[in-house]
Amino acid sequence: MKLEWQNLWDAMEANPSEWIETTQKMYWDMLESVPPRAQNSRGFLVGEPLSDNAEGYPIYACFKKSGNNYYAKNLTLSEFRVEV
């Protein structure tokens, strides 16, 4: 099931190690909301952090495309560079 908005945020928080499937519309809504913090050909970090992790690094909502599917996960900048 593809999640959007509050259902997506809740699933990302409840399953921090999982990529949660979302919609193409959600992907584009988030990409167009503020300039990305980081971006490559596979995905991006939303420009404003959600919070900080235990080490004090900012955590961002990350969105990626894989084939015709879209996914989201909360990541730090260094995690984005490794995972996306």
C-alpha positions in Angstrom: 0.0 0.0 0.0 1.4 3.4 -1.0 1.2 5.9 1.8 1.0 9.7 1.8 1.2 12.5 4.4 0.5 11.6 8.0 0.2 7.9 7.3 3.6 8.0 5.6 5.3 10.0 8.4 3.9 7.6 11.0 5.1 4.6 9.1 8.6 6.1 8.6 8.8 6.8 12.3 7.6 3.4 13.3 9.9 1.5 10.9 13.1 3.6 10.8 15.2 1.0 9.0 12.6 0.4 6.2 11.9 2.2 2.9 8.2 2.9 2.9 6.4 2.9 -0.4 4.7 6.2 -1.3 3.2 7.8 -4.4 4.7 9.7 -7.3 2.5 12.7 -6.3 4.0 12.7 -2.7 7.5 12.4 -4.2 7.0 15.5 -6.4 5.1 17.4 -3.7 8.1 17.1 -1.4 10.6 17.8 -4.1 8.9 21.0 -5.0 8.2 22.2 -1.4 11.7 23.6 -0.6 15.1 23.2 -2.3 16.6 19.8 -1.5 19.4 19.5 1.1 21.0 16.9 -1.2 19.9 15.3 -4.5 21.2 12.8 -7.0 19.6 10.9 -9.9 17.9 8.4 -7.6 16.5 10.6 -4.9 16.7 13.6 -2.5 16.6 14.8 1.0 13.9 17.4 1.8 15.6 20.7 2.5 14.5 21.2 6.1 15.5 18.7 8.8 12.9 16.9 10.9 15.0 16.5 14.0 18.5 15.5 15.1 19.8 12.0 15.9 21.5 11.0 19.1 24.9 12.2 17.7 23.4 15.6 16.9 23.2 15.1 13.1 20.1 16.5 11.3 17.6 13.9 10.1 15.8 14.6 6.9 12.9 13.0 5.0 14.4 11.2 2.1 12.6 10.2 -1.1 13.8 7.9 -3.8 12.6 6.4 -7.1 13.3 2.8 -8.1 11.8 1.8 -11.4 8.2 3.0 -11.4 8.0 3.0 -7.5 8.7 5.7 -5.0 9.9 5.3 -1.4 10.6 7.4 1.7 12.8 7.0 4.7 14.3 9.3 7.3 18.1 9.7 6.9 21.0 11.9 7.8 23.1 13.4 5.0 25.8 10.8 5.4 23.3 7.9 5.3 21.8 9.4 2.2 25.2 9.3 0.5 25.5 5.6 1.3 21.9 4.4 0.7 20.7 6.5 -2.2 
